[in-house]
Amino acid sequence: MIISYKKLWKLLIDMDMMKKDLQKQAGISWATMTKMSKGEIVSTEVLMKVCQVLHCNVGDIVDFIEKPISDAEENKGEQSVLD
């Protein structure tokens, strides 16, 4: 699965808030904001802080998207029954 913060960025636009404002108000590091901008995983504590500032729930700021598994990834680390 991959994580998407598109809902968060849209919410910030709707609230006329910049990322740096959220970062300061939530008390999170700029490195954490960068991780979210890159679609990387952050702690639930960070998500809770963001939700507290924006007065929302986690589902309002993130989506978990099913990532299709390629054949190579699916068989990675597995041995074929015929081997």
C-alpha positions as CSV (number, residue, x, y, z in Angstrom):
1,M,0.0,0.0,0.0
2,I,1.0,3.6,-0.6
3,I,-0.1,6.6,1.3
4,S,-1.5,9.8,-0.2
5,Y,-1.6,13.2,1.5
6,K,-3.6,14.8,-1.4
7,K,-6.6,15.4,1.0
8,L,-4.3,17.2,3.4
9,W,-2.9,19.5,0.7
10,K,-6.4,20.3,-0.6
11,L,-7.6,21.0,2.9
12,L,-4.7,23.4,3.5
13,I,-5.7,25.2,0.3
14,D,-9.4,25.3,1.3
15,M,-8.3,26.8,4.7
16,D,-5.9,29.2,3.1
17,M,-3.1,27.8,5.2
18,M,0.5,27.3,4.0
19,K,2.6,24.2,4.9
20,K,5.0,26.3,7.0
21,D,2.0,27.5,9.1
22,L,0.8,23.9,9.6
23,Q,4.3,22.9,10.6
24,K,4.6,25.6,13.2
25,Q,1.1,25.2,14.7
26,A,1.4,21.4,14.8
27,G,4.9,21.5,16.3
28,I,6.4,19.1,13.7
29,S,9.7,19.3,12.1
30,W,10.3,20.5,8.6
31,A,11.8,17.1,7.8
32,T,8.5,15.6,8.6
33,M,6.7,18.0,6.3
34,T,9.1,17.1,3.6
35,K,8.4,13.4,4.2
36,M,4.7,14.0,3.8
37,S,5.3,16.1,0.6
38,K,7.1,13.1,-0.8
39,G,4.3,10.7,0.1
40,E,6.4,9.0,2.7
41,I,5.1,7.4,5.9
42,V,5.0,9.5,9.1
43,S,4.1,8.5,12.7
44,T,0.5,8.4,13.9
45,E,1.6,11.0,16.5
46,V,2.3,13.4,13.6
47,L,-1.0,12.7,12.0
48,M,-2.8,13.3,15.3
49,K,-1.0,16.7,15.7
50,V,-2.0,17.7,12.2
51,C,-5.6,16.6,12.8
52,Q,-5.7,18.5,16.1
53,V,-4.6,21.7,14.3
54,L,-7.0,21.3,11.4
55,H,-9.9,20.0,13.6
56,C,-10.4,16.9,11.5
57,N,-9.9,13.1,11.5
58,V,-7.1,11.1,9.9
59,G,-9.3,10.0,7.1
60,D,-9.8,13.6,6.1
61,I,-6.1,14.1,5.4
62,V,-4.7,10.7,4.2
63,D,-5.7,7.9,1.9
64,F,-4.2,4.4,1.7
65,I,-4.0,3.2,-1.8
66,E,-3.7,-0.4,-2.8
67,K,-0.5,-0.8,-4.8
68,P,-0.7,-3.4,-7.6
69,I,1.9,-6.2,-7.0
70,S,4.0,-7.1,-10.0
71,D,4.9,-10.7,-10.7
72,A,8.5,-10.0,-9.7
73,E,7.5,-8.5,-6.3
74,E,4.9,-11.2,-5.7
75,N,7.5,-14.0,-6.1
76,K,10.3,-12.1,-4.4
77,G,11.7,-14.2,-1.6
78,E,9.5,-17.2,-2.5
79,Q,10.7,-20.4,-4.0
80,S,8.7,-22.0,-6.7
81,V,7.1,-25.3,-5.9
82,L,8.8,-26.8,-8.9
83,D,12.3,-25.9,-7.7
